[in-house]
Amino acid sequence: MVRFLEVPNWDPGYVNTTPQHIAIMAECTACGDRREFSMDRLPASLHYAQIKEVERRLKCSVCGAKAGKLRFGSFVAD
């Protein structure tokens, strides 16, 4: 089984400064749904945006809330 291990209290500030080896998880703080976040799906206008700006635009595909939070870490096997 694979699980996501979050780096506590870490925020790279800008999307483009996130190292390639760091995995990003998008979490809905309203319903708790979590999905892997792909930077490739970001519009070109957000490639150099602050993380907080990207989070404001996230919309949950399960409940529809705009309450997204990006978590940074890696996937580890149990």
mmJSON file of the N, C-alpha and C atoms, coordinates in Angstrom:
{"data_MODEL":{"atom_site":{
"group_PDB":["ATOM","ATOM","ATOM","ATOM","ATOM","ATOM","ATOM","ATOM","ATOM","ATOM","ATOM","ATOM","ATOM","ATOM","ATOM","ATOM","ATOM","ATOM","ATOM","ATOM","ATOM","ATOM","ATOM","ATOM","ATOM","ATOM","ATOM","ATOM","ATOM","ATOM","ATOM","ATOM","ATOM","ATOM","ATOM","ATOM","ATOM","ATOM","ATOM","ATOM","ATOM","ATOM","ATOM","ATOM","ATOM","ATOM","ATOM","ATOM","ATOM","ATOM","ATOM","ATOM","ATOM","ATOM","ATOM","ATOM","ATOM","ATOM","ATOM","ATOM","ATOM","ATOM","ATOM","ATOM","ATOM","ATOM","ATOM","ATOM","ATOM","ATOM","ATOM","ATOM","ATOM","ATOM","ATOM","ATOM","ATOM","ATOM","ATOM","ATOM","ATOM","ATOM","ATOM","ATOM","ATOM","ATOM","ATOM","ATOM","ATOM","ATOM","ATOM","ATOM","ATOM","ATOM","ATOM","ATOM","ATOM","ATOM","ATOM","ATOM","ATOM","ATOM","ATOM","ATOM","ATOM","ATOM","ATOM","ATOM","ATOM","ATOM","ATOM","ATOM","ATOM","ATOM","ATOM","ATOM","ATOM","ATOM","ATOM","ATOM","ATOM","ATOM","ATOM","ATOM","ATOM","ATOM","ATOM","ATOM","ATOM","ATOM","ATOM","ATOM","ATOM","ATOM","ATOM","ATOM","ATOM","ATOM","ATOM","ATOM","ATOM","ATOM","ATOM","ATOM","ATOM","ATOM","ATOM","ATOM","ATOM","ATOM","ATOM","ATOM","ATOM","ATOM","ATOM","ATOM","ATOM","ATOM","ATOM","ATOM","ATOM","ATOM","ATOM","ATOM","ATOM","ATOM","ATOM","ATOM","ATOM","ATOM","ATOM","ATOM","ATOM","ATOM","ATOM","ATOM","ATOM","ATOM","ATOM","ATOM","ATOM","ATOM","ATOM","ATOM","ATOM","ATOM","ATOM","ATOM","ATOM","ATOM","ATOM","ATOM","ATOM","ATOM","ATOM","ATOM","ATOM","ATOM","ATOM","ATOM","ATOM","ATOM","ATOM","ATOM","ATOM","ATOM","ATOM","ATOM","ATOM","ATOM","ATOM","ATOM","ATOM","ATOM","ATOM","ATOM","ATOM","ATOM","ATOM","ATOM","ATOM","ATOM","ATOM","ATOM","ATOM","ATOM","ATOM","ATOM","ATOM","ATOM","ATOM","ATOM","ATOM","ATOM"],
"id":[1,2,3,4,5,6,7,8,9,10,11,12,13,14,15,16,17,18,19,20,21,22,23,24,25,26,27,28,29,30,31,32,33,34,35,36,37,38,39,40,41,42,43,44,45,46,47,48,49,50,51,52,53,54,55,56,57,58,59,60,61,62,63,64,65,66,67,68,69,70,71,72,73,74,75,76,77,78,79,80,81,82,83,84,85,86,87,88,89,90,91,92,93,94,95,96,97,98,99,100,101,102,103,104,105,106,107,108,109,110,111,112,113,114,115,116,117,118,119,120,121,122,123,124,125,126,127,128,129,130,131,132,133,134,135,136,137,138,139,140,141,142,143,144,145,146,147,148,149,150,151,152,153,154,155,156,157,158,159,160,161,162,163,164,165,166,167,168,169,170,171,172,173,174,175,176,177,178,179,180,181,182,183,184,185,186,187,188,189,190,191,192,193,194,195,196,197,198,199,200,201,202,203,204,205,206,207,208,209,210,211,212,213,214,215,216,217,218,219,220,221,222,223,224,225,226,227,228,229,230,231,232,233,234],
"type_symbol":["N","C","C","N","C","C","N","C","C","N","C","C","N","C","C","N","C","C","N","C","C","N","C","C","N","C","C","N","C","C","N","C","C","N","C","C","N","C","C","N","C","C","N","C","C","N","C","C","N","C","C","N","C","C","N","C","C","N","C","C","N","C","C","N","C","C","N","C","C","N","C","C","N","C","C","N","C","C","N","C","C","N","C","C","N","C","C","N","C","C","N","C","C","N","C","C","N","C","C","N","C","C","N","C","C","N","C","C","N","C","C","N","C","C","N","C","C","N","C","C","N","C","C","N","C","C","N","C","C","N","C","C","N","C","C","N","C","C","N","C","C","N","C","C","N","C","C","N","C","C","N","C","C","N","C","C","N","C","C","N","C","C","N","C","C","N","C","C","N","C","C","N","C","C","N","C","C","N","C","C","N","C","C","N","C","C","N","C","C","N","C","C","N","C","C","N","C","C","N","C","C","N","C","C","N","C","C","N","C","C","N","C","C","N","C","C","N","C","C","N","C","C","N","C","C","N","C","C","N","C","C","N","C","C"],
"label_atom_id":["N","CA","C","N","CA","C","N","CA","C","N","CA","C","N","CA","C","N","CA","C","N","CA","C","N","CA","C","N","CA","C","N","CA","C","N","CA","C","N","CA","C","N","CA","C","N","CA","C","N","CA","C","N","CA","C","N","CA","C","N","CA","C","N","CA","C","N","CA","C","N","CA","C","N","CA","C","N","CA","C","N","CA","C","N","CA","C","N","CA","C","N","CA","C","N","CA","C","N","CA","C","N","CA","C","N","CA","C","N","CA","C","N","CA","C","N","CA","C","N","CA","C","N","CA","C","N","CA","C","N","CA","C","N","CA","C","N","CA","C","N","CA","C","N","CA","C","N","CA","C","N","CA","C","N","CA","C","N","CA","C","N","CA","C","N","CA","C","N","CA","C","N","CA","C","N","CA","C","N","CA","C","N","CA","C","N","CA","C","N","CA","C","N","CA","C","N","CA","C","N","CA","C","N","CA","C","N","CA","C","N","CA","C","N","CA","C","N","CA","C","N","CA","C","N","CA","C","N","CA","C","N","CA","C","N","CA","C","N","CA","C","N","CA","C","N","CA","C","N","CA","C","N","CA","C","N","CA","C","N","CA","C","N","CA","C","N","CA","C","N","CA","C"],
"label_alt_id":[null,null,null,null,null,null,null,null,null,null,null,null,null,null,null,null,null,null,null,null,null,null,null,null,null,null,null,null,null,null,null,null,null,null,null,null,null,null,null,null,null,null,null,null,null,null,null,null,null,null,null,null,null,null,null,null,null,null,null,null,null,null,null,null,null,null,null,null,null,null,null,null,null,null,null,null,null,null,null,null,null,null,null,null,null,null,null,null,null,null,null,null,null,null,null,null,null,null,null,null,null,null,null,null,null,null,null,null,null,null,null,null,null,null,null,null,null,null,null,null,null,null,null,null,null,null,null,null,null,null,null,null,null,null,null,null,null,null,null,null,null,null,null,null,null,null,null,null,null,null,null,null,null,null,null,null,null,null,null,null,null,null,null,null,null,null,null,null,null,null,null,null,null,null,null,null,null,null,null,null,null,null,null,null,null,null,null,null,null,null,null,null,null,null,null,null,null,null,null,null,null,null,null,null,null,null,null,null,null,null,null,null,null,null,null,null,null,null,null,null,null,null,null,null,null,null,null,null,null,null,null,null,null,null],
"label_comp_id":["MET","MET","MET","VAL","VAL","VAL","ARG","ARG","ARG","PHE","PHE","PHE","LEU","LEU","LEU","GLU","GLU","GLU","VAL","VAL","VAL","PRO","PRO","PRO","ASN","ASN","ASN","TRP","TRP","TRP","ASP","ASP","ASP","PRO","PRO","PRO","GLY","GLY","GLY","TYR","TYR","TYR","VAL","VAL","VAL","ASN","ASN","ASN","THR","THR","THR","THR","THR","THR","PRO","PRO","PRO","GLN","GLN","GLN","HIS","HIS","HIS","ILE","ILE","ILE","ALA","ALA","ALA","ILE","ILE","ILE","MET","MET","MET","ALA","ALA","ALA","GLU","GLU","GLU","CYS","CYS","CYS","THR","THR","THR","ALA","ALA","ALA","CYS","CYS","CYS","GLY","GLY","GLY","ASP","ASP","ASP","ARG","ARG","ARG","ARG","ARG","ARG","GLU","GLU","GLU","PHE","PHE","PHE","SER","SER","SER","MET","MET","MET","ASP","ASP","ASP","ARG","ARG","ARG","LEU","LEU","LEU","PRO","PRO","PRO","ALA","ALA","ALA","SER","SER","SER","LEU","LEU","LEU","HIS","HIS","HIS","TYR","TYR","TYR","ALA","ALA","ALA","GLN","GLN","GLN","ILE","ILE","ILE","LYS","LYS","LYS","GLU","GLU","GLU","VAL","VAL","VAL","GLU","GLU","GLU","ARG","ARG","ARG","ARG","ARG","ARG","LEU","LEU","LEU","LYS","LYS","LYS","CYS","CYS","CYS","SER","SER","SER","VAL","VAL","VAL","CYS","CYS","CYS","GLY","GLY","GLY","ALA","ALA","ALA","LYS","LYS","LYS","ALA","ALA","ALA","GLY","GLY","GLY","LYS","LYS","LYS","LEU","LEU","LEU","ARG","ARG","ARG","PHE","PHE","PHE","GLY","GLY","GLY","SER","SER","SER","PHE","PHE","PHE","VAL","VAL","VAL","ALA","ALA","ALA","ASP","ASP","ASP"],
"label_asym_id":["A","A","A","A","A","A","A","A","A","A","A","A","A","A","A","A","A","A","A","A","A","A","A","A","A","A","A","A","A","A","A","A","A","A","A","A","A","A","A","A","A","A","A","A","A","A","A","A","A","A","A","A","A","A","A","A","A","A","A","A","A","A","A","A","A","A","A","A","A","A","A","A","A","A","A","A","A","A","A","A","A","A","A","A","A","A","A","A","A","A","A","A","A","A","A","A","A","A","A","A","A","A","A","A","A","A","A","A","A","A","A","A","A","A","A","A","A","A","A","A","A","A","A","A","A","A","A","A","A","A","A","A","A","A","A","A","A","A","A","A","A","A","A","A","A","A","A","A","A","A","A","A","A","A","A","A","A","A","A","A","A","A","A","A","A","A","A","A","A","A","A","A","A","A","A","A","A","A","A","A","A","A","A","A","A","A","A","A","A","A","A","A","A","A","A","A","A","A","A","A","A","A","A","A","A","A","A","A","A","A","A","A","A","A","A","A","A","A","A","A","A","A","A","A","A","A","A","A","A","A","A","A","A","A"],
"label_entity_id":["1","1","1","1","1","1","1","1","1","1","1","1","1","1","1","1","1","1","1","1","1","1","1","1","1","1","1","1","1","1","1","1","1","1","1","1","1","1","1","1","1","1","1","1","1","1","1","1","1","1","1","1","1","1","1","1","1","1","1","1","1","1","1","1","1","1","1","1","1","1","1","1","1","1","1","1","1","1","1","1","1","1","1","1","1","1","1","1","1","1","1","1","1","1","1","1","1","1","1","1","1","1","1","1","1","1","1","1","1","1","1","1","1","1","1","1","1","1","1","1","1","1","1","1","1","1","1","1","1","1","1","1","1","1","1","1","1","1","1","1","1","1","1","1","1","1","1","1","1","1","1","1","1","1","1","1","1","1","1","1","1","1","1","1","1","1","1","1","1","1","1","1","1","1","1","1","1","1","1","1","1","1","1","1","1","1","1","1","1","1","1","1","1","1","1","1","1","1","1","1","1","1","1","1","1","1","1","1","1","1","1","1","1","1","1","1","1","1","1","1","1","1","1","1","1","1","1","1","1","1","1","1","1","1"],
"label_seq_id":[1,1,1,2,2,2,3,3,3,4,4,4,5,5,5,6,6,6,7,7,7,8,8,8,9,9,9,10,10,10,11,11,11,12,12,12,13,13,13,14,14,14,15,15,15,16,16,16,17,17,17,18,18,18,19,19,19,20,20,20,21,21,21,22,22,22,23,23,23,24,24,24,25,25,25,26,26,26,27,27,27,28,28,28,29,29,29,30,30,30,31,31,31,32,32,32,33,33,33,34,34,34,35,35,35,36,36,36,37,37,37,38,38,38,39,39,39,40,40,40,41,41,41,42,42,42,43,43,43,44,44,44,45,45,45,46,46,46,47,47,47,48,48,48,49,49,49,50,50,50,51,51,51,52,52,52,53,53,53,54,54,54,55,55,55,56,56,56,57,57,57,58,58,58,59,59,59,60,60,60,61,61,61,62,62,62,63,63,63,64,64,64,65,65,65,66,66,66,67,67,67,68,68,68,69,69,69,70,70,70,71,71,71,72,72,72,73,73,73,74,74,74,75,75,75,76,76,76,77,77,77,78,78,78],
"pdbx_PDB_ins_code":[null,null,null,null,null,null,null,null,null,null,null,null,null,null,null,null,null,null,null,null,null,null,null,null,null,null,null,null,null,null,null,null,null,null,null,null,null,null,null,null,null,null,null,null,null,null,null,null,null,null,null,null,null,null,null,null,null,null,null,null,null,null,null,null,null,null,null,null,null,null,null,null,null,null,null,null,null,null,null,null,null,null,null,null,null,null,null,null,null,null,null,null,null,null,null,null,null,null,null,null,null,null,null,null,null,null,null,null,null,null,null,null,null,null,null,null,null,null,null,null,null,null,null,null,null,null,null,null,null,null,null,null,null,null,null,null,null,null,null,null,null,null,null,null,null,null,null,null,null,null,null,null,null,null,null,null,null,null,null,null,null,null,null,null,null,null,null,null,null,null,null,null,null,null,null,null,null,null,null,null,null,null,null,null,null,null,null,null,null,null,null,null,null,null,null,null,null,null,null,null,null,null,null,null,null,null,null,null,null,null,null,null,null,null,null,null,null,null,null,null,null,null,null,null,null,null,null,null,null,null,null,null,null,null],
"Cartn_x":[0.855,0.0,0.895,0.453,1.19,0.406,1.111,0.441,1.242,0.584,1.203,1.78,3.041,3.712,4.007,3.278,3.392,4.627,5.273,6.357,5.674,5.807,5.085,5.608,4.665,4.972,5.914,5.748,6.6,5.744,6.135,5.435,6.494,6.63,7.662,7.391,6.197,5.876,5.301,6.069,5.633,5.594,4.685,4.517,5.808,6.451,7.622,8.852,8.843,9.999,9.855,8.771,8.574,9.511,10.392,11.314,10.565,11.168,10.55,10.265,11.084,10.909,9.825,9.233,8.164,6.806,6.026,4.667,3.726,2.666,1.694,0.328,-0.33,-1.658,-2.614,-3.723,-4.764,-5.808,-6.124,-7.094,-8.223,-9.457,-10.617,-10.836,-10.755,-10.944,-12.425,-13.319,-14.75,-15.197,-14.797,-15.268,-14.163,-12.902,-11.794,-11.256,-11.825,-11.33,-9.896,-9.059,-7.653,-7.322,-6.61,-6.189,-4.808,-4.069,-2.75,-2.919,-2.079,-2.146,-1.034,-1.378,-0.393,-0.171,1.079,1.4,1.226,1.237,1.056,-0.341,-1.291,-2.669,-2.942,-1.964,-2.141,-2.12,-2.962,-2.875,-1.514,-1.029,0.273,0.361,-0.753,-0.755,-0.47,-0.58,-0.348,0.97,1.78,3.041,4.014,3.89,4.777,3.997,2.832,1.96,2.341,1.888,2.061,1.119,1.533,0.72,-0.661,-0.732,-2.021,-2.954,-2.402,-3.21,-3.786,-2.989,-3.46,-4.541,-4.33,-5.314,-6.657,-6.654,-7.916,-8.727,-8.083,-8.768,-9.179,-8.724,-9.059,-10.536,-11.163,-12.567,-12.674,-13.283,-13.409,-14.336,-13.876,-14.699,-15.75,-15.671,-16.648,-17.793,-17.466,-18.517,-18.712,-17.782,-17.923,-17.423,-16.929,-16.45,-15.124,-14.922,-13.64,-12.875,-12.454,-11.781,-10.555,-9.751,-8.609,-7.36,-6.561,-5.284,-4.277,-3.115,-2.075,-1.141,-0.883,0.016,1.235,2.406,3.65,4.315,4.841,5.484,5.93,5.747,6.131,5.24,5.252,4.499,5.468,5.063,5.9,5.104,5.82,5.183,5.169,4.091,3.967,4.7],
"Cartn_y":[-1.185,0.0,1.241,2.248,3.508,4.593,5.414,6.521,7.801,8.917,10.225,10.681,11.039,11.529,13.013,13.855,15.304,15.842,16.804,17.532,18.584,18.495,19.421,20.854,21.789,23.224,23.677,23.137,23.543,24.125,25.268,25.951,26.609,26.162,26.725,28.168,28.678,30.061,30.2,29.807,29.894,28.5,28.301,27.003,26.577,27.489,27.125,26.793,27.062,26.736,25.384,24.679,23.349,22.371,21.702,20.741,19.615,19.082,18.027,16.758,16.463,15.227,15.321,16.487,16.68,16.393,15.546,15.261,16.3,16.628,17.607,16.932,17.113,16.566,17.742,17.719,18.737,18.151,18.889,18.421,19.429,18.937,19.784,19.86,21.05,21.192,21.131,21.156,21.059,19.599,18.743,17.352,16.345,16.765,15.873,15.072,15.225,14.499,14.923,13.943,14.217,13.589,14.364,13.868,14.392,13.597,14.049,15.245,16.249,17.486,17.474,17.743,17.78,19.217,19.662,21.032,21.182,20.07,20.12,20.603,20.463,20.87,22.342,23.037,24.459,25.278,26.299,27.204,27.919,28.296,28.965,30.212,30.895,32.13,31.865,30.61,30.282,29.55,29.368,28.63,29.337,30.637,31.387,32.066,31.536,32.113,31.625,32.383,31.952,30.787,29.931,28.774,29.225,30.284,30.779,31.199,31.738,32.122,30.875,29.835,28.585,27.963,27.96,27.378,28.096,29.401,30.149,29.711,29.162,28.767,27.295,26.518,25.093,24.891,23.988,23.653,22.14,21.673,20.245,19.598,18.491,17.796,16.905,16.734,15.911,16.762,17.804,18.603,19.988,20.422,21.713,22.904,22.68,23.79,24.333,25.616,26.242,26.372,25.229,25.179,24.28,24.48,23.618,24.031,23.064,23.269,22.337,22.874,22.048,21.547,20.249,19.614,19.119,19.238,18.862,17.725,16.752,15.611,14.577,13.299,12.2,11.003,10.078,8.835,7.765,7.054,5.997,4.697,3.598,2.283,1.873,1.226,0.735,-0.572],
"Cartn_z":[0.0,0.0,0.0,-0.722,-0.819,-0.102,0.682,1.37,1.161,1.362,1.195,2.532,2.531,3.724,3.525,4.257,4.108,4.825,4.199,4.849,5.728,7.049,7.931,7.829,7.837,7.864,6.754,5.545,4.433,3.328,2.847,1.768,0.884,-0.379,-1.238,-1.658,-1.404,-1.754,-3.156,-4.157,-5.55,-6.162,-7.096,-7.736,-8.439,-9.142,-9.945,-9.107,-7.809,-6.962,-6.262,-6.528,-5.944,-6.647,-5.909,-6.531,-7.243,-8.298,-9.103,-8.297,-7.283,-6.527,-5.455,-5.277,-4.289,-4.926,-4.283,-4.736,-4.128,-4.858,-4.375,-4.303,-3.162,-2.94,-2.746,-3.48,-3.292,-2.36,-1.299,-0.313,-0.197,-0.203,0.025,1.53,2.081,3.521,3.907,2.921,3.208,3.364,2.415,2.474,2.763,2.685,3.002,1.83,0.642,-0.525,-0.832,-1.184,-1.504,-2.849,-3.676,-4.986,-5.298,-6.062,-6.485,-7.419,-7.235,-8.006,-9.036,-10.278,-11.356,-11.807,-11.742,-12.17,-13.675,-14.407,-15.857,-16.243,-15.351,-15.647,-15.342,-14.773,-14.477,-15.761,-15.854,-17.002,-16.991,-18.142,-18.264,-17.389,-17.196,-16.391,-14.913,-14.466,-13.057,-12.806,-13.83,-13.658,-12.723,-12.555,-11.669,-10.543,-10.245,-9.22,-7.826,-6.833,-5.452,-5.162,-4.247,-3.865,-3.401,-2.624,-2.115,-3.252,-4.336,-5.499,-6.174,-6.303,-6.905,-6.02,-4.71,-3.785,-3.87,-4.072,-4.181,-5.393,-6.397,-7.63,-7.662,-6.685,-6.665,-6.337,-7.076,-6.828,-6.716,-5.662,-5.405,-6.446,-7.026,-8.018,-7.361,-6.037,-5.323,-4.786,-4.011,-3.37,-3.999,-4.85,-5.52,-4.725,-3.517,-2.674,-3.195,-2.98,-3.287,-1.978,-1.449,-0.151,-0.25,-1.307,-1.552,-0.794,-0.429,0.238,-0.416,-0.803,-1.39,-0.292,-0.31,0.646,-0.118,0.464,-0.201,0.55,-0.176,0.464,-0.538,-0.171,-1.047,-0.757,-1.705,-1.54,-1.047,-0.004,0.569,0.65,0.53,0.651,2.109,2.525,3.906,4.073],
"occupancy":[1.0,1.0,1.0,1.0,1.0,1.0,1.0,1.0,1.0,1.0,1.0,1.0,1.0,1.0,1.0,1.0,1.0,1.0,1.0,1.0,1.0,1.0,1.0,1.0,1.0,1.0,1.0,1.0,1.0,1.0,1.0,1.0,1.0,1.0,1.0,1.0,1.0,1.0,1.0,1.0,1.0,1.0,1.0,1.0,1.0,1.0,1.0,1.0,1.0,1.0,1.0,1.0,1.0,1.0,1.0,1.0,1.0,1.0,1.0,1.0,1.0,1.0,1.0,1.0,1.0,1.0,1.0,1.0,1.0,1.0,1.0,1.0,1.0,1.0,1.0,1.0,1.0,1.0,1.0,1.0,1.0,1.0,1.0,1.0,1.0,1.0,1.0,1.0,1.0,1.0,1.0,1.0,1.0,1.0,1.0,1.0,1.0,1.0,1.0,1.0,1.0,1.0,1.0,1.0,1.0,1.0,1.0,1.0,1.0,1.0,1.0,1.0,1.0,1.0,1.0,1.0,1.0,1.0,1.0,1.0,1.0,1.0,1.0,1.0,1.0,1.0,1.0,1.0,1.0,1.0,1.0,1.0,1.0,1.0,1.0,1.0,1.0,1.0,1.0,1.0,1.0,1.0,1.0,1.0,1.0,1.0,1.0,1.0,1.0,1.0,1.0,1.0,1.0,1.0,1.0,1.0,1.0,1.0,1.0,1.0,1.0,1.0,1.0,1.0,1.0,1.0,1.0,1.0,1.0,1.0,1.0,1.0,1.0,1.0,1.0,1.0,1.0,1.0,1.0,1.0,1.0,1.0,1.0,1.0,1.0,1.0,1.0,1.0,1.0,1.0,1.0,1.0,1.0,1.0,1.0,1.0,1.0,1.0,1.0,1.0,1.0,1.0,1.0,1.0,1.0,1.0,1.0,1.0,1.0,1.0,1.0,1.0,1.0,1.0,1.0,1.0,1.0,1.0,1.0,1.0,1.0,1.0,1.0,1.0,1.0,1.0,1.0,1.0,1.0,1.0,1.0,1.0,1.0,1.0],
"B_iso_or_equiv":[0.0,0.0,0.0,0.0,0.0,0.0,0.0,0.0,0.0,0.0,0.0,0.0,0.0,0.0,0.0,0.0,0.0,0.0,0.0,0.0,0.0,0.0,0.0,0.0,0.0,0.0,0.0,0.0,0.0,0.0,0.0,0.0,0.0,0.0,0.0,0.0,0.0,0.0,0.0,0.0,0.0,0.0,0.0,0.0,0.0,0.0,0.0,0.0,0.0,0.0,0.0,0.0,0.0,0.0,0.0,0.0,0.0,0.0,0.0,0.0,0.0,0.0,0.0,0.0,0.0,0.0,0.0,0.0,0.0,0.0,0.0,0.0,0.0,0.0,0.0,0.0,0.0,0.0,0.0,0.0,0.0,0.0,0.0,0.0,0.0,0.0,0.0,0.0,0.0,0.0,0.0,0.0,0.0,0.0,0.0,0.0,0.0,0.0,0.0,0.0,0.0,0.0,0.0,0.0,0.0,0.0,0.0,0.0,0.0,0.0,0.0,0.0,0.0,0.0,0.0,0.0,0.0,0.0,0.0,0.0,0.0,0.0,0.0,0.0,0.0,0.0,0.0,0.0,0.0,0.0,0.0,0.0,0.0,0.0,0.0,0.0,0.0,0.0,0.0,0.0,0.0,0.0,0.0,0.0,0.0,0.0,0.0,0.0,0.0,0.0,0.0,0.0,0.0,0.0,0.0,0.0,0.0,0.0,0.0,0.0,0.0,0.0,0.0,0.0,0.0,0.0,0.0,0.0,0.0,0.0,0.0,0.0,0.0,0.0,0.0,0.0,0.0,0.0,0.0,0.0,0.0,0.0,0.0,0.0,0.0,0.0,0.0,0.0,0.0,0.0,0.0,0.0,0.0,0.0,0.0,0.0,0.0,0.0,0.0,0.0,0.0,0.0,0.0,0.0,0.0,0.0,0.0,0.0,0.0,0.0,0.0,0.0,0.0,0.0,0.0,0.0,0.0,0.0,0.0,0.0,0.0,0.0,0.0,0.0,0.0,0.0,0.0,0.0,0.0,0.0,0.0,0.0,0.0,0.0],
"pdbx_formal_charge":[null,null,null,null,null,null,null,null,null,null,null,null,null,null,null,null,null,null,null,null,null,null,null,null,null,null,null,null,null,null,null,null,null,null,null,null,null,null,null,null,null,null,null,null,null,null,null,null,null,null,null,null,null,null,null,null,null,null,null,null,null,null,null,null,null,null,null,null,null,null,null,null,null,null,null,null,null,null,null,null,null,null,null,null,null,null,null,null,null,null,null,null,null,null,null,null,null,null,null,null,null,null,null,null,null,null,null,null,null,null,null,null,null,null,null,null,null,null,null,null,null,null,null,null,null,null,null,null,null,null,null,null,null,null,null,null,null,null,null,null,null,null,null,null,null,null,null,null,null,null,null,null,null,null,null,null,null,null,null,null,null,null,null,null,null,null,null,null,null,null,null,null,null,null,null,null,null,null,null,null,null,null,null,null,null,null,null,null,null,null,null,null,null,null,null,null,null,null,null,null,null,null,null,null,null,null,null,null,null,null,null,null,null,null,null,null,null,null,null,null,null,null,null,null,null,null,null,null,null,null,null,null,null,null],
"auth_seq_id":[1,1,1,2,2,2,3,3,3,4,4,4,5,5,5,6,6,6,7,7,7,8,8,8,9,9,9,10,10,10,11,11,11,12,12,12,13,13,13,14,14,14,15,15,15,16,16,16,17,17,17,18,18,18,19,19,19,20,20,20,21,21,21,22,22,22,23,23,23,24,24,24,25,25,25,26,26,26,27,27,27,28,28,28,29,29,29,30,30,30,31,31,31,32,32,32,33,33,33,34,34,34,35,35,35,36,36,36,37,37,37,38,38,38,39,39,39,40,40,40,41,41,41,42,42,42,43,43,43,44,44,44,45,45,45,46,46,46,47,47,47,48,48,48,49,49,49,50,50,50,51,51,51,52,52,52,53,53,53,54,54,54,55,55,55,56,56,56,57,57,57,58,58,58,59,59,59,60,60,60,61,61,61,62,62,62,63,63,63,64,64,64,65,65,65,66,66,66,67,67,67,68,68,68,69,69,69,70,70,70,71,71,71,72,72,72,73,73,73,74,74,74,75,75,75,76,76,76,77,77,77,78,78,78],
"auth_comp_id":["MET","MET","MET","VAL","VAL","VAL","ARG","ARG","ARG","PHE","PHE","PHE","LEU","LEU","LEU","GLU","GLU","GLU","VAL","VAL","VAL","PRO","PRO","PRO","ASN","ASN","ASN","TRP","TRP","TRP","ASP","ASP","ASP","PRO","PRO","PRO","GLY","GLY","GLY","TYR","TYR","TYR","VAL","VAL","VAL","ASN","ASN","ASN","THR","THR","THR","THR","THR","THR","PRO","PRO","PRO","GLN","GLN","GLN","HIS","HIS","HIS","ILE","ILE","ILE","ALA","ALA","ALA","ILE","ILE","ILE","MET","MET","MET","ALA","ALA","ALA","GLU","GLU","GLU","CYS","CYS","CYS","THR","THR","THR","ALA","ALA","ALA","CYS","CYS","CYS","GLY","GLY","GLY","ASP","ASP","ASP","ARG","ARG","ARG","ARG","ARG","ARG","GLU","GLU","GLU","PHE","PHE","PHE","SER","SER","SER","MET","MET","MET","ASP","ASP","ASP","ARG","ARG","ARG","LEU","LEU","LEU","PRO","PRO","PRO","ALA","ALA","ALA","SER","SER","SER","LEU","LEU","LEU","HIS","HIS","HIS","TYR","TYR","TYR","ALA","ALA","ALA","GLN","GLN","GLN","ILE","ILE","ILE","LYS","LYS","LYS","GLU","GLU","GLU","VAL","VAL","VAL","GLU","GLU","GLU","ARG","ARG","ARG","ARG","ARG","ARG","LEU","LEU","LEU","LYS","LYS","LYS","CYS","CYS","CYS","SER","SER","SER","VAL","VAL","VAL","CYS","CYS","CYS","GLY","GLY","GLY","ALA","ALA","ALA","LYS","LYS","LYS","ALA","ALA","ALA","GLY","GLY","GLY","LYS","LYS","LYS","LEU","LEU","LEU","ARG","ARG","ARG","PHE","PHE","PHE","GLY","GLY","GLY","SER","SER","SER","PHE","PHE","PHE","VAL","VAL","VAL","ALA","ALA","ALA","ASP","ASP","ASP"],
"auth_asym_id":["A","A","A","A","A","A","A","A","A","A","A","A","A","A","A","A","A","A","A","A","A","A","A","A","A","A","A","A","A","A","A","A","A","A","A","A","A","A","A","A","A","A","A","A","A","A","A","A","A","A","A","A","A","A","A","A","A","A","A","A","A","A","A","A","A","A","A","A","A","A","A","A","A","A","A","A","A","A","A","A","A","A","A","A","A","A","A","A","A","A","A","A","A","A","A","A","A","A","A","A","A","A","A","A","A","A","A","A","A","A","A","A","A","A","A","A","A","A","A","A","A","A","A","A","A","A","A","A","A","A","A","A","A","A","A","A","A","A","A","A","A","A","A","A","A","A","A","A","A","A","A","A","A","A","A","A","A","A","A","A","A","A","A","A","A","A","A","A","A","A","A","A","A","A","A","A","A","A","A","A","A","A","A","A","A","A","A","A","A","A","A","A","A","A","A","A","A","A","A","A","A","A","A","A","A","A","A","A","A","A","A","A","A","A","A","A","A","A","A","A","A","A","A","A","A","A","A","A","A","A","A","A","A","A"],
"auth_atom_id":["N","CA","C","N","CA","C","N","CA","C","N","CA","C","N","CA","C","N","CA","C","N","CA","C","N","CA","C","N","CA","C","N","CA","C","N","CA","C","N","CA","C","N","CA","C","N","CA","C","N","CA","C","N","CA","C","N","CA","C","N","CA","C","N","CA","C","N","CA","C","N","CA","C","N","CA","C","N","CA","C","N","CA","C","N","CA","C","N","CA","C","N","CA","C","N","CA","C","N","CA","C","N","CA","C","N","CA","C","N","CA","C","N","CA","C","N","CA","C","N","CA","C","N","CA","C","N","CA","C","N","CA","C","N","CA","C","N","CA","C","N","CA","C","N","CA","C","N","CA","C","N","CA","C","N","CA","C","N","CA","C","N","CA","C","N","CA","C","N","CA","C","N","CA","C","N","CA","C","N","CA","C","N","CA","C","N","CA","C","N","CA","C","N","CA","C","N","CA","C","N","CA","C","N","CA","C","N","CA","C","N","CA","C","N","CA","C","N","CA","C","N","CA","C","N","CA","C","N","CA","C","N","CA","C","N","CA","C","N","CA","C","N","CA","C","N","CA","C","N","CA","C","N","CA","C","N","CA","C","N","CA","C","N","CA","C","N","CA","C","N","CA","C"],
"pdbx_PDB_model_num":[1,1,1,1,1,1,1,1,1,1,1,1,1,1,1,1,1,1,1,1,1,1,1,1,1,1,1,1,1,1,1,1,1,1,1,1,1,1,1,1,1,1,1,1,1,1,1,1,1,1,1,1,1,1,1,1,1,1,1,1,1,1,1,1,1,1,1,1,1,1,1,1,1,1,1,1,1,1,1,1,1,1,1,1,1,1,1,1,1,1,1,1,1,1,1,1,1,1,1,1,1,1,1,1,1,1,1,1,1,1,1,1,1,1,1,1,1,1,1,1,1,1,1,1,1,1,1,1,1,1,1,1,1,1,1,1,1,1,1,1,1,1,1,1,1,1,1,1,1,1,1,1,1,1,1,1,1,1,1,1,1,1,1,1,1,1,1,1,1,1,1,1,1,1,1,1,1,1,1,1,1,1,1,1,1,1,1,1,1,1,1,1,1,1,1,1,1,1,1,1,1,1,1,1,1,1,1,1,1,1,1,1,1,1,1,1,1,1,1,1,1,1,1,1,1,1,1,1,1,1,1,1,1,1]
}}}
